[in-house]
Amino acid sequence: MNVDGRVRKLAGLLVNYSTRVKPGDKVLISGTVAAAPLLKEVYREVLKAGGHPHMDLELEDQQYIFFSNASKQQLEYEDPLLLQKVETLDVMIKTFPDTNPHALSSIDAEKKRVVAQARRKAMDLFTKRWGDGSLRWVGTACPTRALAQEARMSMEEYENFVYACGGMDLDDPVEYWKDFSKRQEKICKRLNQVKLLRYKGLDTDITFGVEKRPWINCDGKVNFPDGEVFTSPIEDQVNGRIRFTFPGIFQGQEIEDIFLEFRDGKVVKAKAAKGESLLNTLLDTDEGSRILGEVAIGTNDNIDKFTKNMLFDEKIGGTVHCAVGRGFPESKSNNSSAIHWDMLKDMKDGGEIYGDGELIYKNGKFTEDFLQ
């Protein structure tokens, strides 16, 4: 069977650039059967790089079957094999859910919360190892009809969109991402000098204490496609209000027109036009779920459409996003939670960002003075 050359390029980039697989590395390759063409090429590239690949395929509707049939004991089960994988692997390469994105929409939010708690030990270890560099991980998406329908595109249009977002239509996408990384590193260095960050926009005026919290250059080595800079704000130094202009999506369930108010780092008020009950259930997951684990700015101008897939949407140039819950050790976060959930805001129509009182970003772009 002929394989789209862009698929081979993506597989090579994931193995040789994103995760830098070396001879002897233990590599987990995971995804659904819908992503088989990409997973097969990743498997081939890992072997060529000298790694030891292990394939972990998920069946269609597997998660729905689990949530629909699992007993309370099974929902609360802490899987030792999952923990063992996180403890022993060198590399994880994963395609995100690429079949029906609404498969879990009818599942009770409390069940999802219980499962998230049961997997918390493994997730905490994953975050620690990823943060210290002992586990290299990248997540990506494979174009499928389900995702194309969700994005309201034809299959051909969606394929072109996905591959263009990552530079797979270029002769040398690796060089593209190396150059992209250099440009973003300049932004991170400037942001590392900021002590107090402020977002202003529609129903939004919020400040984040970020002094000595390193900004991370997201340049295709963790998510792919990529294109954002982020940090974890100081836990008790988030104050103000923010309205997220795009729907928040949690395991296929949409929460529309989210408004959050923070006081001394915690969400003290939460509203939504749709899905408010789910919003509050998520915020009540545990002690850390009302605290921000991430504040970020999207920088990938090739991603110019909202597709209801946060892998792409949070990278849209001219947007910002925040995540409640688990923070990042590499940004010196102290916040632990079973969830890490992103919410997205458009800044292209009058949005502003200030660093220590100085305007550094307006209408979706960093100012020239800031970039000098």
Wavefront OBJ file of the C-alpha trace (Angstrom):
o trace
v 0.000 0.000 0.000
v 1.279 3.450 -0.907
v 1.969 5.676 2.095
v 1.519 9.445 1.955
v 5.021 10.907 1.998
v 3.906 13.391 4.644
v 3.166 10.485 6.994
v 6.734 9.212 6.603
v 8.080 12.724 7.231
v 5.988 13.039 10.394
v 7.093 9.644 11.692
v 10.737 10.492 11.076
v 10.381 13.838 12.822
v 8.662 12.311 15.876
v 11.408 9.706 16.299
v 14.522 11.642 15.307
v 13.698 15.234 16.305
v 10.936 15.219 18.925
v 12.040 12.260 21.061
v 15.582 11.715 19.737
v 15.395 7.917 19.989
v 18.811 6.336 20.610
v 20.049 2.743 20.279
v 18.768 0.718 23.224
v 15.898 3.049 24.133
v 12.689 1.351 25.304
v 9.954 3.028 23.263
v 6.175 2.764 23.780
v 4.131 3.571 20.650
v 0.433 3.989 21.448
v -2.762 5.044 19.722
v -5.945 3.729 18.200
v -6.291 1.457 15.193
v -7.466 4.508 13.196
v -3.902 5.848 13.390
v -2.338 2.596 12.126
v -0.669 4.131 9.017
v 1.274 6.631 11.152
v 1.974 4.184 13.987
v 3.381 1.654 11.525
v 5.836 4.230 10.148
v 6.818 5.308 13.670
v 7.500 1.636 14.504
v 9.718 1.399 11.418
v 11.624 4.588 12.335
v 12.224 3.431 15.927
v 13.778 0.211 14.637
v 15.960 2.162 12.205
v 17.102 4.354 15.125
v 18.116 1.285 17.151
v 15.326 1.476 19.725
v 13.187 -1.321 21.144
v 9.586 -0.527 20.086
v 6.517 -1.777 21.933
v 3.123 -1.212 20.288
v 0.051 -0.464 22.430
v -3.139 -0.267 20.322
v -6.509 0.850 21.655
v -9.710 -0.511 20.134
v -12.477 1.741 18.883
v -14.865 2.646 21.738
v -12.590 0.912 24.269
v -12.828 3.793 26.749
v -16.619 3.984 26.375
v -16.924 0.254 27.057
v -14.756 0.650 30.140
v -16.682 3.561 31.656
v -20.046 1.985 30.796
v -19.289 -1.405 32.366
v -16.652 -0.891 35.044
v -17.644 -1.393 38.678
v -16.712 1.107 41.386
v -13.761 -1.113 42.285
v -12.603 -1.211 38.671
v -12.908 2.578 38.313
v -10.770 3.033 41.434
v -8.172 0.442 40.361
v -4.572 1.699 40.366
v -3.068 -0.223 37.467
v 0.463 -1.396 38.436
v 1.317 -2.056 34.780
v 0.623 1.583 33.927
v 2.905 2.678 36.748
v 5.575 0.211 35.610
v 5.506 1.625 32.076
v 5.987 5.155 33.357
v 8.827 3.988 35.634
v 10.801 2.006 33.043
v 10.291 3.469 29.558
v 12.729 5.884 27.930
v 10.370 7.232 25.269
v 6.606 7.460 24.709
v 5.119 8.374 21.307
v 1.356 8.678 21.311
v -1.399 9.632 18.898
v -4.185 11.408 20.728
v -7.796 10.158 20.465
v -8.555 10.159 16.783
v -11.830 8.259 16.556
v -15.139 9.637 17.862
v -14.229 12.642 20.055
v -17.685 12.546 21.662
v -17.557 8.887 22.688
v -17.444 9.789 26.385
v -19.898 12.702 26.292
v -22.659 10.761 28.040
v -20.387 9.349 30.749
v -20.984 10.797 34.206
v -18.337 13.350 35.170
v -17.929 11.736 38.587
v -16.740 8.503 36.973
v -14.111 10.429 35.046
v -13.010 12.147 38.243
v -12.625 8.804 40.048
v -10.519 7.359 37.216
v -8.347 10.474 37.115
v -7.700 10.073 40.847
v -6.840 6.402 40.411
v -4.246 7.290 37.775
v -2.833 10.207 39.702
v 0.243 8.395 41.029
v 1.227 7.385 37.501
v 0.518 10.877 36.163
v 2.548 12.525 38.911
v 5.494 10.242 38.125
v 5.054 10.877 34.395
v 5.125 14.640 34.994
v 8.225 14.326 37.195
v 10.175 12.154 34.736
v 9.118 14.266 31.763
v 10.157 17.386 33.670
v 13.623 16.084 34.553
v 14.218 14.733 31.037
v 14.493 11.057 31.952
v 11.337 10.294 29.918
v 10.976 11.768 26.439
v 7.377 12.020 25.317
v 5.535 13.378 22.320
v 1.853 13.381 21.453
v 0.449 13.994 17.992
v -2.682 13.499 15.897
v -3.265 11.409 12.836
v -5.827 12.762 10.343
v -9.015 10.691 10.522
v -12.555 11.138 9.246
v -13.862 11.582 12.775
v -11.518 14.501 13.460
v -12.200 15.988 10.028
v -15.931 15.936 10.738
v -15.375 17.530 14.144
v -13.363 20.298 12.479
v -16.080 20.668 9.797
v -13.693 19.899 6.958
v -13.471 17.369 4.181
v -10.944 14.588 4.739
v -8.590 16.024 2.111
v -8.866 19.532 3.557
v -8.227 18.250 7.071
v -5.198 16.214 5.998
v -3.732 19.292 4.333
v -4.458 21.357 7.453
v -2.822 18.869 9.830
v 0.315 18.383 7.781
v 0.719 22.105 7.007
v 0.485 22.944 10.725
v 3.604 20.894 11.313
v 5.508 21.800 8.155
v 5.150 18.379 6.553
v 4.560 20.072 3.196
v 8.121 21.458 3.352
v 11.234 19.761 2.002
v 12.889 19.729 5.448
v 10.421 20.082 8.348
v 13.179 19.424 10.908
v 15.056 22.557 9.821
v 11.771 24.493 9.965
v 11.271 23.495 13.599
v 14.870 24.252 14.508
v 14.373 27.804 13.190
v 11.000 28.031 14.931
v 12.686 27.021 18.181
v 15.278 29.793 17.877
v 12.577 32.449 17.378
v 10.613 31.249 20.374
v 13.684 31.063 22.582
v 14.022 34.829 22.230
v 10.434 35.234 23.481
v 11.081 32.953 26.454
v 14.235 34.837 27.417
v 12.310 38.120 27.475
v 9.401 36.634 29.427
v 11.824 35.180 31.976
v 12.591 38.774 32.973
v 8.935 39.496 33.805
v 7.731 39.335 37.402
v 4.029 40.186 36.974
v 2.079 39.232 33.829
v -1.300 40.788 33.071
v -3.946 39.756 30.533
v -6.565 42.310 29.457
v -9.428 41.717 27.048
v -13.112 40.914 26.790
v -14.418 40.510 30.371
v -10.807 39.892 31.363
v -8.349 41.591 33.666
v -6.125 39.121 35.447
v -2.574 39.097 36.813
v -0.155 36.209 37.302
v 2.919 36.223 39.485
v 5.643 34.601 37.377
v 8.891 35.778 38.972
v 11.577 33.081 38.690
v 9.109 30.725 36.976
v 10.880 29.615 33.764
v 9.038 29.950 30.456
v 9.154 26.822 28.300
v 9.813 26.886 24.570
v 7.332 24.463 22.978
v 9.069 23.689 19.714
v 7.798 20.277 18.643
v 9.563 18.093 21.186
v 6.515 17.309 23.369
v 3.390 18.070 21.340
v 3.282 17.984 17.580
v 2.395 20.224 15.913
v 3.583 22.757 18.439
v 3.843 26.484 18.898
v 3.376 28.002 22.331
v 5.319 29.358 25.277
v 4.142 28.609 28.809
v 4.974 28.710 32.465
v 3.344 27.734 35.745
v 2.363 30.853 37.731
v 3.141 31.214 41.419
v 0.359 29.279 43.110
v -1.056 32.049 45.343
v -0.373 34.967 42.975
v -3.226 34.794 40.464
v -5.877 37.495 40.874
v -8.663 38.822 38.705
v -11.148 37.514 36.176
v -10.957 35.908 32.749
v -13.519 34.906 30.136
v -12.540 32.137 27.731
v -13.974 32.816 24.287
v -13.651 29.294 22.865
v -15.547 26.277 24.253
v -13.668 24.258 26.843
v -13.664 20.576 25.897
v -13.153 17.793 28.405
v -13.233 14.233 27.034
v -15.696 15.200 24.321
v -17.991 17.285 26.520
v -18.184 20.998 25.708
v -18.370 23.788 28.270
v -19.266 27.104 26.660
v -18.478 30.694 27.627
v -16.393 29.901 30.711
v -15.815 32.711 33.206
v -13.436 32.287 36.139
v -12.567 34.641 38.971
v -9.399 34.112 41.009
v -8.407 35.378 44.419
v -4.943 34.676 45.827
v -4.440 31.857 43.352
v -7.721 29.969 43.644
v -10.897 29.940 41.588
v -13.536 31.567 43.799
v -16.227 31.938 41.129
v -16.950 29.831 38.059
v -19.722 30.268 35.495
v -20.539 28.852 32.080
v -23.376 29.317 29.613
v -23.400 25.566 29.003
v -21.897 22.758 31.077
v -21.552 24.693 34.337
v -22.167 21.570 36.418
v -19.308 19.735 34.704
v -17.097 22.798 35.119
v -17.599 22.814 38.877
v -17.173 19.039 39.116
v -13.772 19.383 37.452
v -12.790 22.278 39.699
v -13.697 20.172 42.738
v -11.587 17.177 41.672
v -9.037 17.717 44.451
v -7.193 20.406 46.400
v -5.094 21.439 43.419
v -7.788 21.636 40.765
v -8.841 25.227 41.526
v -5.266 26.464 41.128
v -3.658 27.356 37.800
v -0.982 24.950 36.648
v -0.261 26.762 33.392
v -0.473 30.139 31.675
v 0.451 30.160 27.991
v 0.559 32.061 24.700
v -0.102 30.416 21.310
v 2.399 31.222 18.544
v 1.738 28.954 15.541
v 0.263 31.148 12.808
v -0.130 28.111 10.512
v -2.936 26.969 12.834
v -5.655 29.420 11.861
v -8.824 27.421 12.542
v -10.563 26.249 15.726
v -11.023 22.494 15.300
v -12.203 21.410 18.782
v -8.912 19.572 19.253
v -6.759 21.205 21.916
v -3.581 19.715 20.475
v -4.026 22.235 17.649
v -6.276 24.870 19.201
v -4.010 25.859 22.105
v -1.238 26.642 19.585
v -3.345 29.043 17.469
v -1.385 32.232 16.878
v -3.086 35.162 18.611
v -4.570 33.160 21.488
v -3.751 32.571 25.133
v -4.756 29.680 27.348
v -4.733 28.701 30.988
v -4.960 25.281 32.599
v -6.382 24.501 36.003
v -4.783 21.666 37.930
v -1.412 19.988 37.690
v 1.547 22.284 37.070
v 4.917 21.621 35.491
v 8.038 20.815 37.532
v 10.250 22.357 34.853
v 8.460 25.657 35.558
v 8.989 25.117 39.302
v 5.294 24.474 39.953
v 4.310 23.088 43.341
v 0.721 22.345 42.350
v -0.366 18.717 42.163
v -3.720 17.560 40.830
v -5.315 14.625 39.038
v -6.345 16.972 36.204
v -4.674 19.405 33.855
v -7.371 21.080 31.761
v -6.795 23.843 29.215
v -9.134 26.724 28.364
v -8.603 29.011 25.383
v -9.092 32.748 24.746
v -8.813 34.761 21.521
v -6.660 37.899 21.826
v -6.731 39.126 18.214
v -9.537 41.669 18.762
v -8.159 44.121 21.296
v -6.443 41.669 23.658
v -3.395 42.951 25.511
v -0.617 41.490 27.630
v 1.494 43.547 30.013
v 4.794 42.577 31.586
v 5.508 44.521 34.780
v 3.190 47.269 33.539
v 4.683 47.515 30.031
v 2.585 46.620 26.981
v 4.316 43.647 25.344
v 1.519 42.118 23.212
v -1.521 43.521 21.411
v -4.124 42.109 19.044
v -2.504 38.683 18.966
v 1.109 39.765 18.390
v 4.129 40.591 20.538
v 5.229 44.207 20.153
v 8.343 45.004 18.149
v 9.936 46.647 21.196
v 9.478 43.467 23.215
v 11.070 41.279 20.546
v 14.150 43.478 20.114
l 1 2 3 4 5 6 7 8 9 10 11 12 13 14 15 16 17 18 19 20 21 22 23 24 25 26 27 28 29 30 31 32 33 34 35 36 37 38 39 40 41 42 43 44 45 46 47 48 49 50 51 52 53 54 55 56 57 58 59 60 61 62 63 64 65 66 67 68 69 70 71 72 73 74 75 76 77 78 79 80 81 82 83 84 85 86 87 88 89 90 91 92 93 94 95 96 97 98 99 100 101 102 103 104 105 106 107 108 109 110 111 112 113 114 115 116 117 118 119 120 121 122 123 124 125 126 127 128 129 130 131 132 133 134 135 136 137 138 139 140 141 142 143 144 145 146 147 148 149 150 151 152 153 154 155 156 157 158 159 160 161 162 163 164 165 166 167 168 169 170 171 172 173 174 175 176 177 178 179 180 181 182 183 184 185 186 187 188 189 190 191 192 193 194 195 196 197 198 199 200 201 202 203 204 205 206 207 208 209 210 211 212 213 214 215 216 217 218 219 220 221 222 223 224 225 226 227 228 229 230 231 232 233 234 235 236 237 238 239 240 241 242 243 244 245 246 247 248 249 250 251 252 253 254 255 256 257 258 259 260 261 262 263 264 265 266 267 268 269 270 271 272 273 274 275 276 277 278 279 280 281 282 283 284 285 286 287 288 289 290 291 292 293 294 295 296 297 298 299 300 301 302 303 304 305 306 307 308 309 310 311 312 313 314 315 316 317 318 319 320 321 322 323 324 325 326 327 328 329 330 331 332 333 334 335 336 337 338 339 340 341 342 343 344 345 346 347 348 349 350 351 352 353 354 355 356 357 358 359 360 361 362 363 364 365 366 367 368 369 370 371 372
